[in-house]
Amino acid sequence: MDAVFKALADPSRRRLLDRLRDRNGQTLRELCAGLEMARQSVSKHLTVLEAAELVTTARRGREKLHYLNAAPINAIAERWISRFDRERANALADLTRALEQSPMDSKTFIYTTYIRATPEKLWQALTDPALTDRYWGVRFTTDWTEGSLLTWSQGGAEISHPDQVVLTYEPHRRLAYTWHTFTPQWAQAVGISEEVRAELAAERRSHVTFDIEPHDDQVKLTVTHDFDPAGALYSMCCQGWPTVLSSLKTLLETGEPLPAPHAS
């Protein structure tokens, strides 16, 4: 965590993180705009932030986009917050939540985390319904062939739709599928109001991609979720993904997922 604290210690780098918090997915040119720093200086600061995993990047055509990554903040919270009194812990938790929520004008949510596991074990955790149920509360029924239907089961509700399909299936490397359909049965099972469900159902169907890369004795997992930025799903996913992925990481590293939010 030394690299994270070192990166956060510089006010210029904190300002760059603030700009990504305000609008995620910016190019180097966009980040330089309005700053009293040379392009080379901004580039150097971004290199430090990337090395500390506070910023992750993605290519869109010829452009390199920069995204705020909340995983290191989560790691700090998991390791250190229990050592503080409740008031300080609550203040740090507020900071974590702020960093985890991508801005509303971005079309993409990206989250990168490092897990002490093999690509094979991580792949199994992403595709085996018995494992996804443990850390996510979701089960998938599919043959995982590209283009195949993907049945999503959650809270006792089973959701299927012709547009709910596997997009990419490259074992131990990349997995992608479209997001589930917001049925009344699903909404009732997970405690979502009909008003919110109708709003979600009116949005463009989103899709999620999991990229897996070996990294020394760990595995780098990058989750990219593309969806309609103006709808309610965006906010829900930005808040939900860090919890799901933290539970996945904990399951693979300890054998047990994080306790459910309602658990004592």
Backbone torsions as a table, in degrees:
resi	resn	phi	psi	omega
1	MET	NA	-4.7	-180.0
2	ASP	-57.4	-41.3	-178.3
3	ALA	-63.2	-35.2	179.9
4	VAL	-66.9	-48.7	-179.4
5	PHE	-64.4	-38.2	178.3
6	LYS	-64.1	-42.2	179.8
7	ALA	-64.5	-41.3	-177.8
8	LEU	-73.7	-17.4	-176.6
9	ALA	-71.0	-21.9	-176.8
10	ASP	-89.4	125.4	-177.3
11	PRO	-63.8	-32.3	179.0
12	SER	-66.4	-38.5	178.7
13	ARG	-71.7	-35.1	175.8
14	ARG	-64.7	-35.2	178.4
15	ARG	-66.2	-38.8	177.1
16	LEU	-64.0	-39.7	176.7
17	LEU	-64.7	-38.1	176.8
18	ASP	-61.5	-39.5	-179.1
19	ARG	-68.1	-36.1	176.7
20	LEU	-72.6	-31.2	175.4
21	ARG	-65.3	-39.2	-179.9
22	ASP	-70.9	-36.6	177.2
23	ARG	-150.9	106.2	-176.3
24	ASN	-78.4	159.6	175.1
25	GLY	75.4	48.7	-178.9
26	GLN	-103.1	150.3	173.4
27	THR	-80.8	168.9	176.3
28	LEU	-60.1	-41.5	179.5
29	ARG	-60.7	-42.5	-179.7
30	GLU	-67.1	-38.4	179.8
31	LEU	-68.9	-29.6	-179.9
32	CYS	-74.8	-25.1	-174.6
33	ALA	-60.6	126.7	176.8
34	GLY	82.7	-1.2	178.8
35	LEU	-97.5	142.9	177.2
36	GLU	-88.6	52.4	178.6
37	MET	-136.5	145.5	176.3
38	ALA	-69.4	153.0	179.5
39	ARG	-55.7	-38.4	-179.8
40	GLN	-64.6	-38.4	179.5
41	SER	-67.2	-42.8	177.6
42	VAL	-61.0	-42.6	179.3
43	SER	-60.7	-40.6	178.9
44	LYS	-65.6	-41.6	178.3
45	HIS	-63.3	-40.4	179.0
46	LEU	-64.8	-34.5	177.1
47	THR	-62.6	-41.2	178.1
48	VAL	-65.6	-42.9	-179.9
49	LEU	-65.7	-37.2	176.8
50	GLU	-67.0	-41.1	179.5
51	ALA	-63.2	-32.6	177.8
52	ALA	-84.7	-1.7	178.5
53	GLU	67.6	18.0	175.6
54	LEU	-81.4	-19.3	176.7
55	VAL	-129.2	135.5	174.2
56	THR	-122.8	156.9	-174.2
57	THR	-125.2	159.0	177.2
58	ALA	-147.5	142.6	179.2
59	ARG	-89.7	132.1	172.2
60	ARG	-127.4	96.0	-173.8
61	GLY	67.5	-125.4	-179.9
62	ARG	-91.1	-3.2	-176.8
63	GLU	-95.3	146.2	174.0
64	LYS	-108.7	114.1	-177.5
65	LEU	-99.3	142.9	-178.4
66	HIS	-109.1	135.9	-177.5
67	TYR	-129.7	142.6	173.1
68	LEU	-70.3	132.4	179.8
69	ASN	-115.9	120.3	-174.3
70	ALA	-85.3	-8.5	-173.4
71	ALA	-56.9	-45.9	179.0
72	PRO	-62.6	-34.1	176.9
73	ILE	-65.1	-41.1	176.2
74	ASN	-61.2	-41.4	-179.2
75	ALA	-63.0	-40.9	177.2
76	ILE	-62.9	-43.2	179.9
77	ALA	-61.2	-45.5	-177.6
78	GLU	-64.3	-35.1	-176.0
79	ARG	-84.1	-36.5	-167.9
80	TRP	-112.3	-25.7	-170.5
81	ILE	-60.9	-34.6	-178.0
82	SER	-63.8	-15.6	-179.4
83	ARG	-86.4	-7.4	-178.8
84	PHE	-101.9	162.6	174.6
85	ASP	-72.4	166.2	-171.8
86	ARG	-59.1	-41.3	-177.1
87	GLU	-62.7	-44.6	179.0
88	ARG	-66.9	-38.2	179.1
89	ALA	-61.7	-42.2	179.2
90	ASN	-63.6	-38.1	178.5
91	ALA	-64.2	-43.0	178.6
92	LEU	-67.6	-36.4	178.3
93	ALA	-63.3	-37.8	176.9
94	ASP	-61.8	-40.8	177.8
95	LEU	-63.6	-44.2	179.5
96	THR	-59.3	-46.7	-179.5
97	ARG	-62.0	-38.2	179.4
98	ALA	-64.3	-40.5	-180.0
99	LEU	-71.9	-28.2	-178.6
100	GLU	-76.5	-22.2	-175.2
101	GLN	-89.9	111.0	177.1
102	SER	-69.6	152.8	-177.5
103	PRO	-70.4	159.1	-172.0
104	MET	-76.9	-9.4	-179.5
105	ASP	-99.6	6.6	175.9
106	SER	-91.3	149.6	179.8
107	LYS	-99.6	-2.8	-172.9
108	THR	-138.4	137.2	171.4
109	PHE	-109.5	126.2	179.2
110	ILE	-125.8	133.1	-179.7
111	TYR	-137.1	126.7	-179.8
112	THR	-117.8	133.8	177.2
113	THR	-141.1	156.5	178.9
114	TYR	-115.1	130.6	-173.3
115	ILE	-125.8	134.3	176.6
116	ARG	-79.3	87.5	-178.6
117	ALA	-162.9	172.9	175.1
118	THR	-93.2	159.0	175.5
119	PRO	-57.0	-34.7	179.9
120	GLU	-65.7	-42.8	179.5
121	LYS	-67.1	-40.4	179.6
122	LEU	-66.6	-41.3	177.7
123	TRP	-59.7	-43.6	178.1
124	GLN	-60.8	-40.2	-179.3
125	ALA	-66.9	-25.1	179.6
126	LEU	-85.9	-19.8	-172.7
127	THR	-119.9	-18.8	-178.8
128	ASP	-83.5	116.5	-176.0
129	PRO	-60.5	-30.1	178.9
130	ALA	-66.4	-32.8	179.8
131	LEU	-83.2	-42.8	178.7
132	THR	-60.4	-33.0	178.5
133	ASP	-65.5	-32.3	-176.8
134	ARG	-70.6	-43.6	-175.9
135	TYR	-101.1	-12.3	-173.7
136	TRP	-123.0	-26.8	-174.1
137	GLY	77.5	21.5	-178.1
138	VAL	-128.7	141.3	175.9
139	ARG	-124.9	141.4	179.1
140	PHE	-112.9	138.0	173.3
141	THR	-120.7	113.7	-178.1
142	THR	-170.2	162.8	173.0
143	ASP	-92.8	3.0	177.0
144	TRP	61.5	19.5	171.1
145	THR	-80.2	139.2	180.0
146	GLU	-58.4	127.2	-176.9
147	GLY	94.8	-9.2	-178.8
148	SER	-75.5	152.1	175.8
149	LEU	-64.3	146.1	179.4
150	LEU	-123.1	109.0	177.9
151	THR	-87.8	128.8	-175.2
152	TRP	-109.2	124.3	178.9
153	SER	-118.6	127.7	-178.7
154	GLN	-151.6	129.5	176.3
155	GLY	61.0	26.5	-178.8
156	GLY	89.4	-5.4	178.3
157	ALA	-98.5	136.0	178.6
158	GLU	-110.3	122.1	-173.6
159	ILE	-117.0	127.2	177.2
160	SER	-141.0	147.4	-179.6
161	HIS	-161.7	147.3	179.7
162	PRO	-58.1	-26.9	179.7
163	ASP	-92.8	3.1	-179.5
164	GLN	-98.7	90.9	-166.5
165	VAL	-137.3	164.7	172.3
166	VAL	-78.1	129.3	-179.9
167	LEU	-98.6	-42.8	-177.8
168	THR	-140.6	136.3	178.0
169	TYR	-141.0	94.0	177.8
170	GLU	-121.1	93.1	-172.5
171	PRO	-46.4	131.3	175.8
172	HIS	68.8	7.9	-178.4
173	ARG	-129.5	-56.0	-174.9
174	ARG	-149.2	136.6	176.7
175	LEU	-135.2	135.0	178.0
176	ALA	-146.3	144.3	175.9
177	TYR	-155.2	160.4	176.7
178	THR	-76.5	154.9	-178.1
179	TRP	-75.6	161.8	-173.9
180	HIS	-73.6	164.5	179.4
181	THR	-86.8	139.0	-174.2
182	PHE	-91.8	84.6	-178.2
183	THR	-86.1	159.6	175.0
184	PRO	-59.3	-35.6	179.5
185	GLN	-63.7	-42.3	177.8
186	TRP	-63.7	-45.6	-178.7
187	ALA	-59.8	-42.2	179.0
188	GLN	-65.9	-38.7	-177.6
189	ALA	-67.4	-34.6	-176.0
190	VAL	-104.5	4.5	175.0
191	GLY	78.8	34.0	177.6
192	ILE	-99.7	135.7	-179.3
193	SER	-69.5	158.1	179.1
194	GLU	-64.4	-33.6	178.9
195	GLU	-63.0	-46.2	178.9
196	VAL	-67.5	-41.1	-179.6
197	ARG	-59.7	-43.4	-180.0
198	ALA	-63.8	-37.1	178.0
199	GLU	-65.7	-43.1	178.7
200	LEU	-64.7	-41.2	-177.4
201	ALA	-66.0	-23.7	-178.9
202	ALA	-81.9	-12.1	-177.9
203	GLU	-78.8	159.2	172.9
204	ARG	-63.1	136.9	-179.0
205	ARG	-63.3	131.4	-178.4
206	SER	-94.2	173.0	174.1
207	HIS	-144.8	153.7	-176.9
208	VAL	-123.4	144.2	179.6
209	THR	-128.0	134.6	176.0
210	PHE	-112.4	118.3	176.9
211	ASP	-108.4	129.9	-176.1
212	ILE	-116.9	128.7	177.8
213	GLU	-136.0	131.3	173.7
214	PRO	-63.2	142.9	-179.4
215	HIS	-146.9	93.2	-175.2
216	ASP	55.6	-122.4	179.9
217	ASP	-94.9	15.4	179.9
218	GLN	-124.2	179.9	174.1
219	VAL	-125.7	132.1	176.2
220	LYS	-90.6	121.1	177.7
221	LEU	-113.3	123.4	176.0
222	THR	-116.7	121.9	178.3
223	VAL	-105.0	124.3	179.0
224	THR	-119.9	120.3	-178.8
225	HIS	-118.8	114.3	179.1
226	ASP	-103.4	128.4	-179.9
227	PHE	-161.2	174.8	178.3
228	ASP	-62.4	115.8	-173.3
229	PRO	-73.0	-15.6	-173.3
230	ALA	-89.0	-10.7	-173.0
231	GLY	-93.1	177.0	-178.2
232	ALA	-70.7	-28.7	-178.6
233	LEU	-59.0	-36.2	-179.4
234	TYR	-55.4	-53.2	-178.6
235	SER	-63.6	-40.8	-179.1
236	MET	-62.8	-42.9	-178.2
237	CYS	-70.7	-39.4	179.4
238	CYS	-61.3	-32.3	178.4
239	GLN	-85.6	-29.1	-175.2
240	GLY	-84.5	-36.9	-175.3
241	TRP	-59.0	-44.9	180.0
242	PRO	-56.5	-38.0	179.0
243	THR	-67.6	-44.9	179.7
244	VAL	-61.1	-45.5	-175.7
245	LEU	-73.6	-31.8	174.1
246	SER	-65.3	-38.9	178.3
247	SER	-68.2	-38.7	175.5
248	LEU	-60.8	-47.6	179.5
249	LYS	-59.9	-45.4	-179.6
250	THR	-63.6	-40.4	179.0
251	LEU	-61.4	-46.1	-177.0
252	LEU	-71.2	-29.7	-176.0
253	GLU	-92.1	-23.4	-176.6
254	THR	-122.1	-16.7	-177.0
255	GLY	93.8	-7.5	179.7
256	GLU	-134.3	137.4	177.4
257	PRO	-75.5	172.0	174.0
258	LEU	-64.8	149.0	177.6
259	PRO	-60.2	147.5	175.4
260	ALA	-62.2	149.3	-177.1
261	PRO	-53.6	-31.2	-177.1
262	HIS	-87.8	-7.2	-177.5
263	ALA	-72.2	149.9	-179.3
264	SER	-84.5	NA	NA
